[in-house]
Amino acid sequence: MFNRDTPYGSRSGTTDRIKTSISASPSMTIIFLCVISFLLEIVPGIGPLYINAFQFDPGSLMTRPWTLVTYIFLHSGLWHLFFNMLVLYFFGTALERRVGNNQLLIIFFTAGILSAIGYTFLSRPIFNIYPGPMIGASGAIYGVFAALTVLEPNLRVYVYFIPMRLKHALLIFAIFDFLMVNSSDMIAHTAHLSGLFVGLYMGFRMKKIEEKYMRTRYFGRW
């Protein structure tokens, strides 16, 4: 729909629509903040200091607790940022429509925080990996991905241009991360898996609540 009072194609109209989209969607707001954060990362002289101040380091968990959240908004390169934001755009906005904005934020940040904690405490004892500094929204996005899969398992998606159901896509990514957990590809696979399991747990909790509500509503009609 277009505002008839605003000329089509005007800069002000475009800006207003962008602002409305960002304010109405937490996923779009997160994407916007990640892009701004990435621009700060590449500023000469400031970028390295900015990353060091806000990246998550398991060895500094107790002295720098804010990094459990701030690391989510940092990315190691343009492609890292692009793919994470692309997935968040599709899955995040879909989950918003399914459960609402507040629930999306709860799932996103809970998965992001607990993926960092899982990365810290599970990497070495289970997989014999020494966890180093970590950045990126992948763990949080895995939580969104998994929660949406529980609620909408048969949703059709494309993985590398191959159509499949969402539940099959999640399974493929989970198996890949598990098989690659001991690789030297510089990806925090244990954080991905931690975020995934958090999302599954929260998704099943929400589904159970929805089913209970629907049963109560159904029997209440009689």
Secondary structure, 3 states (H helix, E strand, C coil): CCCCCCCCCCHHHHHHHHHHHHHHCHHHHHHHHHHHHHHHHCCCCCHHHHHHHHCECHHHCCCCCCHHHHHHHCCCCHHHHHHHHHHHHHHHHHHHHHHCHHHHHHHHHHHHHHHHHHHHHHHHHHHCCCCCCECCCHHHHHHHHHHHHHHCCCCEEEECCEEEEHHHHHHHHHHHHHHCCCCCCCCCHHHHHHHHHHHHHHHHHHHHHHHHHHHHHHHHCC
